[in-house]
Amino acid sequence: MDDDKLIERLEEGVREAEELLRRRKDALAALKGKTAGGKRGGRARGLRPGSIPALAQSALKNYKAPVSLEDLTTHLKKTNTSLDARKLSIALSRYVRQGQYFVVGEDGKYSLK
């Protein structure tokens, strides 16, 4: 009987430790800005394919040097004729402010982060 009680007590300790570990993992994921069990299946987020920022990102990868807004707009107009410098600037400004994907140098030229 003593062995059965000991095994039961140890199993209870293991369950408590697993629950504590699960809660700490959830808390760590929340601190890192991730949610547990989302619809995305843990897939990394990025720029939506075909969006203005995604097109700008691929263009800047090809340039490999900082580019002015006008030059970038001219390049992107080949794929999106309705695009103008204002739309491009607005589309990229969010990412520049948040420090994601794009940076604007002191000379006003865009480059990848």
C-alpha positions as CSV (number, residue, x, y, z in Angstrom):
1,M,0.0,0.0,0.0
2,D,2.8,2.4,0.8
3,D,4.2,2.0,-2.7
4,D,0.8,2.7,-4.3
5,K,0.5,5.9,-2.3
6,L,4.0,7.0,-3.2
7,I,3.3,6.3,-6.9
8,E,0.1,8.3,-6.7
9,R,1.8,11.2,-5.0
10,L,4.6,11.2,-7.6
11,E,2.2,11.1,-10.5
12,E,0.3,14.1,-9.0
13,G,3.6,16.0,-8.7
14,V,4.3,15.3,-12.4
15,R,0.9,16.5,-13.4
16,E,1.4,19.7,-11.4
17,A,4.8,20.3,-12.9
18,E,3.5,19.8,-16.4
19,E,0.6,22.3,-15.7
20,L,3.1,24.8,-14.4
21,L,5.4,24.3,-17.4
22,R,2.4,24.8,-19.8
23,R,1.4,28.0,-18.0
24,R,4.9,29.4,-18.2
25,K,5.2,28.6,-21.9
26,D,1.9,30.4,-22.5
27,A,3.1,33.4,-20.5
28,L,6.4,33.4,-22.5
29,A,4.6,33.2,-25.8
30,A,2.3,36.1,-24.7
31,L,5.4,38.2,-23.8
32,K,6.9,37.6,-27.2
33,G,3.6,38.6,-28.8
34,K,2.5,35.2,-29.9
35,T,-0.8,33.7,-29.1
36,A,-1.2,30.0,-28.3
37,G,-3.1,27.9,-30.8
38,G,-4.0,30.6,-33.4
39,K,-5.5,29.8,-36.8
40,R,-2.2,30.4,-38.5
41,G,-0.7,27.2,-37.2
42,G,2.5,28.8,-36.0
43,R,3.4,30.2,-39.4
44,A,5.6,33.2,-39.4
45,R,4.0,36.4,-40.4
46,G,5.3,38.6,-43.2
47,L,4.2,40.9,-45.9
48,R,1.2,39.8,-47.9
49,P,2.2,38.6,-51.3
50,G,1.4,41.1,-54.1
51,S,1.0,44.0,-51.7
52,I,2.7,47.3,-52.2
53,P,5.2,46.7,-49.3
54,A,6.0,43.2,-50.6
55,L,6.6,44.5,-54.1
56,A,8.8,47.3,-52.7
57,Q,10.7,44.8,-50.6
58,S,11.5,42.6,-53.6
59,A,12.5,45.7,-55.6
60,L,14.8,46.9,-52.9
61,K,16.4,43.4,-52.7
62,N,17.3,43.8,-56.4
63,Y,18.7,47.3,-56.0
64,K,20.9,46.4,-53.0
65,A,21.4,50.1,-52.3
66,P,19.2,52.8,-50.8
67,V,16.7,54.2,-53.4
68,S,14.8,57.4,-53.6
69,L,11.0,57.3,-53.4
70,E,10.7,58.5,-57.0
71,D,13.0,55.8,-58.4
72,L,11.2,53.1,-56.3
73,T,7.8,54.4,-57.6
74,T,9.0,54.4,-61.2
75,H,10.2,50.8,-60.8
76,L,7.0,49.6,-59.2
77,K,4.8,51.4,-61.7
78,K,5.8,48.6,-64.1
79,T,3.6,46.2,-62.2
80,N,1.0,48.6,-60.7
81,T,0.2,51.4,-63.0
82,S,-2.1,53.2,-60.5
83,L,0.7,53.5,-58.0
84,D,2.0,57.0,-57.2
85,A,4.7,58.2,-54.8
86,R,2.1,59.2,-52.2
87,K,0.5,55.7,-52.1
88,L,3.9,54.1,-51.8
89,S,5.0,56.4,-49.0
90,I,1.8,55.7,-47.1
91,A,2.1,51.9,-47.6
92,L,5.7,51.9,-46.3
93,S,5.4,54.5,-43.5
94,R,3.9,52.0,-41.0
95,Y,6.8,49.6,-41.4
96,V,9.3,52.4,-41.2
97,R,7.7,53.8,-37.9
98,Q,7.7,50.3,-36.4
99,G,11.2,49.5,-37.5
100,Q,10.1,46.6,-39.6
101,Y,11.4,45.6,-43.1
102,F,12.2,49.2,-44.3
103,V,14.3,52.2,-43.1
104,V,14.6,55.7,-44.5
105,G,18.0,57.2,-44.4
106,E,18.8,60.8,-43.6
107,D,19.0,61.5,-47.3
108,G,15.3,60.3,-47.7
109,K,16.3,57.0,-49.5
110,Y,14.6,53.7,-48.7
111,S,16.4,50.5,-48.0
112,L,15.8,47.2,-46.3
113,K,16.3,46.8,-42.6
